[in-house]
Amino acid sequence: MSYAAVNTKAVAVYARFLKPEVPLRILDAGNIKDGLAILESTWGLELSENPHLLEVNVKMAHKVCDTLNSFHYYLQGPARRFYNAILTRYEIQDLKRIFRAVYHDEDVNIVRNSVLALDPALFPKDQPLGPDELFKILDATPYGRILAPYKDVSRDRILFYIEMELDRSYYEHLIKEAKQLPKKDRASVTAMLNRRVDLLNIRYIYRGKKTYDILKSEMENFAIRGGNIPKKLLQTWIYADDVEALVRSVRASSFSFLFQEKRDNHMTDILATRDLALMYMKQYQQAGLSLGRIVALSILMEDAIKDVSTTLEGLRLGFGKDLIRSLLTIPMKEGEVWQ
C-alpha cells in the first residue's frame, strides 16, 4: 500500500504535538500557570480554571488517543490489523487503572469517567465494585479468560501479576501480527518491538526479585516470548539468586545502562524509557514512507504525555529544573543547562 497520505498526516501531527517540545517550554516557564497556558495553546486543550493533574493527563490522553485512532482509516490489510492491535494498548491501560482503583480502594468512578477504550457501561455506576465484581464483569470480555487464574492471588502482589499478564499477552499478540506484515514494514516494526520486549522483560525480572520475591518458575512463565536477548541469557537472569546477582549480570551485558554504578536506587524505568524514546525518534526520522514511522510516532506521543505530566508535577512539588529535566525522555542537547 502507499503511505503518502498517512505520511503527510504524520508530519502534521509531529509538527503539532512533538516539534514544539512542550515539556521543555513548560520547564523554561518555571511555573504551573504559564505551563498550562503553553499546553492549552499548543495541544488545543480546554482545561478548567485550576485543573488537577489528573484532568490534564486525561485530556492529553484523549487527545492522543483520538489522533492516533484517526490513522486507522489510512491503512489497509495487514498494516491496518497490526495498527489496530497496537491501539489495544489503550484497553490495557484502562484495565490496569481499573484494577489499581479496585485493589487500592480508590474511587472507581474517576476511572470510569476517564476510560480511553473500554466501554464505561461495563462498570455500573453507583454500585460497589470489589475484586469479585470486577472479575465477574471481565468474564464477558476477551480479558476474562487470561486474567481469571489470578483471582485468588494475594492483594499485595495481584496488581503485579495482572500487569505482567496483560503486557505478555499484548506484546506476544503484536509479535504474531508483525509477522504478517510486508518485509519493509516488518523490519522496522520488529526492531521496535524486540527492543521494547527486551527492556520490559528485564524490568519485570528486576521488580519481581526486588519487590515481590515471586517464584523463578513463575517469572519464567511471565517472560514475554520474543525480543533479541538470547534465551539462555534471559534464563540466567530469571534464575539469578537475588537482585544483586541479577544486576551484576545485566551490567555485564549491552543493557548495562539500566543499572548505573552511581545510582543506588536504579532508575531503570526512566533509563529504559529514554532508551526507547531515542530508538523511536530514530525510526520516525529514518523509516520513510512506512508503517514503522506511524508506530514510532504513536509511542513518541505517549512519551510526550508522560513528560508534560512529570514537568508539571515537578514544578508543583518545587523540584529544581535540573532534576525535572533529568527525568524527561527528551534527549539532552549538548551544552543544555537548567538552573
C-alpha positions in Angstrom: 0.0 0.0 0.0 1.0 3.6 -0.4 1.9 5.6 2.7 2.0 9.0 1.0 -1.3 10.3 2.6 -0.6 8.8 6.0 2.9 10.2 6.0 1.6 13.7 5.3 -0.7 13.3 8.3 2.1 12.0 10.4 4.3 15.0 9.6 1.4 17.4 10.6 0.8 15.5 13.9 4.5 15.6 14.7 4.7 19.4 14.0 1.6 20.0 16.2 2.4 17.9 19.2 6.1 17.0 19.3 8.2 19.5 17.5 7.3 22.4 19.9 8.9 20.3 22.7 6.2 21.4 25.1 7.7 19.9 28.3 10.8 22.0 27.8 8.8 25.1 27.2 6.8 24.5 30.4 10.0 23.9 32.3 11.5 27.1 30.9 8.4 29.0 32.0 9.1 27.7 35.5 5.5 27.8 36.9 2.4 25.8 36.5 0.1 28.6 35.4 2.2 29.6 32.4 2.9 26.0 31.7 -0.7 25.1 31.4 -1.3 28.1 29.1 1.5 26.8 26.9 0.0 23.3 26.9 -3.5 24.6 26.1 -2.3 26.7 23.2 -0.1 24.1 21.6 -2.2 21.0 22.2 -5.6 22.7 21.8 -6.9 21.6 25.2 -9.7 23.1 27.1 -8.9 22.9 30.8 -10.8 24.2 33.9 -9.5 27.2 35.7 -7.3 25.4 38.2 -7.1 21.9 36.8 -5.9 18.9 38.8 -3.0 17.0 37.2 -5.4 14.1 36.6 -7.6 16.3 34.4 -4.6 17.4 32.4 -3.4 13.8 32.0 -6.9 12.5 31.0 -7.5 15.3 28.4 -4.0 14.8 26.9 -4.6 11.1 26.7 -7.9 11.5 25.0 -6.3 14.0 22.5 -3.5 11.5 21.7 -5.9 8.5 21.5 -8.3 10.3 19.2 -5.4 11.5 17.0 -3.8 8.0 16.7 -7.2 6.4 16.0 -7.6 8.6 13.0 -4.6 7.0 11.3 -6.6 3.7 11.1 -8.6 5.0 8.1 -5.4 5.5 6.0 -4.2 1.9 6.4 -5.2 -1.4 4.7 -4.8 -5.1 5.1 -2.1 -6.4 7.4 -0.9 -2.9 8.2 -4.4 -1.9 9.5 -4.7 -5.1 11.5 -1.3 -4.6 13.1 -2.0 -0.9 13.9 -5.4 -1.8 15.4 -3.6 -4.3 17.6 -1.1 -1.6 18.6 -4.0 0.6 19.7 -5.5 -2.1 22.0 -2.9 -0.8 24.5 -5.5 1.8 25.5 -7.7 -1.0 26.7 -4.8 -2.4 28.6 -4.2 1.0 30.2 -7.8 1.2 31.2 -7.8 -2.3 32.7 -4.6 -1.5 34.7 -6.2 1.7 36.1 -9.4 -0.1 37.0 -7.5 -2.9 38.8 -5.4 -0.3 40.7 -8.5 1.6 41.8 -10.3 -1.5 43.0 -7.4 -3.0 44.9 -6.3 0.3 46.4 -9.9 1.1 47.4 -10.0 4.3 45.3 -12.9 5.9 43.7 -13.7 3.8 40.6 -16.0 6.5 39.2 -12.9 8.6 38.5 -11.5 5.8 36.3 -14.9 5.0 34.8 -15.3 8.6 33.7 -11.9 8.7 32.0 -11.5 5.4 30.2 -9.9 5.7 26.8 -11.0 2.5 25.0 -13.2 0.3 27.2 -16.9 0.8 27.3 -17.7 2.7 30.6 -21.0 0.9 30.7 -19.0 -2.3 31.6 -18.7 -0.8 35.1 -22.1 0.1 36.6 -22.5 3.5 38.2 -23.3 3.9 41.9 -22.6 0.3 42.7 -19.7 -1.2 44.8 -17.0 -2.6 42.6 -14.8 -5.0 44.5 -12.4 -7.7 43.2 -15.2 -10.3 42.8 -17.5 -8.0 40.9 -14.6 -6.9 38.6 -13.6 -10.4 37.7 -17.2 -11.3 37.0 -17.6 -8.3 34.7 -14.5 -9.2 32.8 -15.8 -12.7 32.2 -17.8 -11.3 29.4 -14.7 -9.8 27.7 -11.7 -11.3 25.9 -9.7 -10.4 29.1 -11.7 -12.6 31.4 -10.0 -15.9 30.4 -6.5 -14.6 30.7 -7.0 -12.8 34.0 -9.2 -15.3 35.8 -6.3 -17.5 37.0 -5.1 -14.6 39.2 -8.4 -14.0 41.0 -7.1 -15.6 44.3 -3.6 -14.0 44.3 -2.9 -12.0 47.4 -3.7 -8.3 47.3 -0.1 -7.3 47.9 1.0 -8.8 44.6 -2.0 -9.3 42.3 -1.5 -6.0 40.5 2.0 -7.0 39.5 0.7 -10.4 38.2 -2.2 -8.7 36.3 0.2 -6.1 34.8 2.7 -8.8 33.6 -0.1 -11.0 32.2 -1.7 -8.1 30.3 1.7 -7.0 28.8 2.7 -10.5 28.0 -0.5 -11.3 26.0 -0.4 -7.8 24.4 3.2 -8.0 23.1 3.1 -11.6 22.0 0.0 -10.8 20.0 1.8 -7.9 18.4 4.8 -10.0 17.5 2.4 -12.5 15.9 0.7 -9.8 13.9 4.0 -8.3 12.9 5.0 -11.5 11.1 2.1 -10.9 8.6 3.4 -7.5 7.5 5.2 -6.9 4.2 9.0 -7.2 4.5 9.8 -3.4 4.6 7.2 -2.8 7.4 8.1 -5.9 9.3 11.8 -5.0 9.6 11.3 -1.6 11.3 8.3 -2.7 13.4 10.0 -5.8 14.6 13.1 -3.9 15.6 11.0 -1.6 17.8 9.0 -4.5 19.3 12.1 -6.5 20.1 13.8 -3.7 21.9 10.7 -2.9 24.0 10.2 -6.6 24.9 13.8 -6.9 26.0 13.6 -3.9 28.2 10.2 -4.9 29.6 11.4 -8.4 30.5 14.5 -7.0 32.3 12.3 -4.6 34.3 9.8 -7.2 35.3 12.5 -9.6 36.4 14.1 -6.9 38.4 10.8 -5.8 40.1 9.8 -9.4 40.7 13.0 -10.1 42.6 13.4 -6.8 44.4 9.8 -6.2 45.5 7.7 -9.3 45.1 10.0 -12.3 45.5 7.9 -14.3 43.1 9.0 -17.8 42.3 11.6 -18.1 39.5 9.4 -20.6 37.7 6.5 -18.1 37.7 8.7 -15.4 36.4 9.7 -17.7 33.5 6.1 -18.1 32.6 5.5 -14.4 32.6 8.5 -13.6 30.4 7.4 -12.3 27.0 8.4 -14.6 24.2 10.2 -12.5 21.7 12.9 -9.9 21.7 16.6 -10.2 21.0 18.0 -11.4 24.3 19.2 -15.0 23.8 17.0 -17.4 25.7 19.9 -18.8 27.7 20.9 -15.3 29.0 17.3 -14.5 29.8 17.1 -17.7 31.8 20.2 -16.8 33.7 18.6 -13.5 34.7 15.3 -15.1 35.7 17.1 -17.7 37.8 19.6 -15.4 39.4 19.9 -16.0 43.1 19.0 -12.5 44.1 18.7 -8.8 42.9 22.4 -8.2 43.3 23.3 -11.2 41.1 20.8 -10.0 38.5 22.2 -6.5 38.5 25.8 -7.7 38.2 24.9 -9.9 35.2 22.9 -7.2 33.4 25.8 -4.7 34.0 28.0 -7.2 32.0 25.6 -7.0 29.0 24.6 -4.5 26.4 21.9 -3.4 28.9 24.4 -2.1 31.5 23.0 1.4 31.2 19.9 0.3 33.1 21.9 -0.1 36.3 24.3 2.7 36.7 27.0 2.2 39.3 26.5 5.7 40.9 22.7 5.3 41.4 21.7 3.2 44.4 18.0 3.5 43.5 18.4 2.2 40.0 16.3 4.4 37.8 15.6 1.5 35.5 12.1 2.7 34.3 13.3 6.2 33.3 16.5 4.9 31.7 14.6 2.3 29.8 12.0 4.8 28.6 14.7 7.2 27.5 16.5 4.4 25.5 13.2 3.6 23.8 12.5 7.2 23.1 15.8 7.6 21.2 15.0 4.5 19.2 11.5 5.6 18.3 12.8 9.0 17.3 15.4 7.4 15.0 12.8 5.2 13.5 10.4 8.1 12.9 13.2 10.1 11.2 14.6 7.3 9.1 11.8 4.9 8.4 10.5 6.9 5.5 7.1 6.1 4.0 6.3 3.0 6.1 4.2 1.7 8.9 7.3 2.0 11.2 7.0 5.8 11.1 3.4 5.7 12.3 4.2 3.2 15.1 7.1 5.3 16.3 5.0 8.4 16.3 2.3 6.8 18.4 4.9 6.0 21.2 6.5 9.4 21.0 3.2 11.0 21.6 2.7 8.8 24.7 6.1 9.9 25.9 5.0 13.5 25.5 2.1 13.0 27.9 4.5 11.5 30.5 7.0 14.3 30.1 4.4 17.0 30.4 3.0 15.3 33.5 6.4 14.9 35.0 7.3 18.6 34.4 4.0 19.9 35.9 4.2 17.6 38.9 7.9 18.5 39.4 7.1 22.2 39.4 4.2 21.6 41.8 6.4 19.9 44.2 9.1 22.5 43.9 11.8 20.4 42.3 14.7 22.1 40.7 14.7 22.5 36.9 17.8 20.3 36.5 16.2 17.5 38.4 13.0 17.7 36.4 15.0 17.8 33.2 16.8 14.6 34.2 13.5 12.7 34.5 12.3 13.5 30.9 12.6 11.3 27.9 13.5 14.2 25.5 17.2 13.7 24.8 19.6 16.3 26.3 21.2 18.7 23.8 24.9 19.5 24.1 25.5 22.3 26.5 22.0 22.3 27.8 21.8 23.7 31.3 18.8 24.1 33.6 19.0 26.1 36.9 
